[in-house]
Amino acid sequence: MNAPEMPTFVEMQNRFGAMPISRIRLVPPPGTATEADVVAIHDADRRLFELVDGILVEKTMGSKESEIAVCLSRILLNYVLPRRLGKVLGADGMLRLNTGLIRIPDVSVISIQRYQAVAGIQDQRVWSVVPNLVVEVLSESNSQKEMQDKLAEYFRFGVEEVWYVSPSLKTICVYYSTEESIVIESPAVFNKSRLFLDLVFSLDDVFLDDVCIESQRDG
């Protein structure tokens, strides 16, 4: 059997858009990577790579993106946990959406029903479950095509709601489908989730720059 042909750089840029080519791992060769590679690299190097079409694409996050993801994780955890609605995973929660497709959202919420439907999920290194809610904090290295493709994948495989968070614009774009969305801009109050109808929080609690500066001045 012939080895699969490695895609060219042009083909990979056509696939993922104008993102830095350095995010694509060349070992193992693109087109040949497996789930085992995702786990092995994470264990050896503590680096996170998503798996798409046999290609390892590094999941990058700067300090600001990390801070925002932590804030949203806290908000969602404080909402989900007391109500026993399910599980909240952070920025290294690896999820198998389909055979050969591993995504690592910055935050994800899995309903108790979906979680309990997967036997032995706690023992899986990569959870084979589609989350109900996905949160992605956008970074400069994300291309428009990459995020459009992710959005389509999320809804295709059963995600019910997706939030794209822009640190530069201080907005949360809530997608109910690939065709329907609403943008909420700081300092507005967030109350637009259709999954969690009574979830309410201020975007000031997510984008903390001005809050921290004002707190220092007051002190």
Residue, then its C-alpha position, 0 to 999 in steps of 0.5 A: m500500500n502506498a503511503p499517503e501523499m503529504p499535502t503541499f504548503v499551498e494546499m494546507q493554506n487553502r485548507f486552513g486559510a492565511m494562518p501562520i504555517s508554523r502552526i502546522r506540525l511537520v512531524p509526523p508528516p501532515g496527512t498521516a497524523t493520528e489521535a495517538d500523536v495528539v496524546a503523545i505530543h501533549d504528554a511529551d511537550r505539553r503542547l496542544f494540537e488539534l487533529v484535522d484531516g490527518i494534520l496537526v494544527e497547534k492550538t495557540m493562546g496568548s496571556k490575554e486570551s487565557e485570562i478571558a477563557v478563565c473568566l468565562s470558565r469561572i462564569l460557566l462553572n458557577y452556573v452549571l455546577p450548582r444546577r448539576l447541568g453537566k461538565v465544564l472543560g477548560a482550554d486543554g479539554m480534548l474532544r473527539l467530534n468524529t473519527g479523525l477530528i479532535r478539537i480543543p475549545d477554549v471552554s466547553v460545556i457538556s450536558i449531563q445527558r451527553y456525558q452519561a451516555v458515553a460509557g467509561i468517558q472518565d477513563q478516556r484521554v480524549w473524550s468522545v463526546v460532542p459538547n452542547l456549548v463551545v467557546e473559542v477566544l480568537s487570537e491573531s493567528n486564527s484565520q477567518k477560514e479556519m474559524q468558519d470551518k470550525l463553526a461549520e464542524y461544530f454545528r454539523f456534529g451536534v454542538e448547539e451553541v458557539w461563542y466566538v470571543s474577540p479580545s480586540l473588539k471586546t465582543i462575544c458573538v453568539y452563534y445559534s447556527t451557521e446562519e444565525s448569530i448576535v453580537i454583544e459588545s462590552p460593557a453590555v450585559f450578556n443574556k442571549s444564551r438559548l441553552f441557559l436562558d437565565l445565564v446573565f453576566s456583565l462583559d466587564d467581568v470577562f474583559l478585565d483591562d479597564v476594571c483592573i485599571e480603575s481598581q488600581r486608581d481607586g486604591 
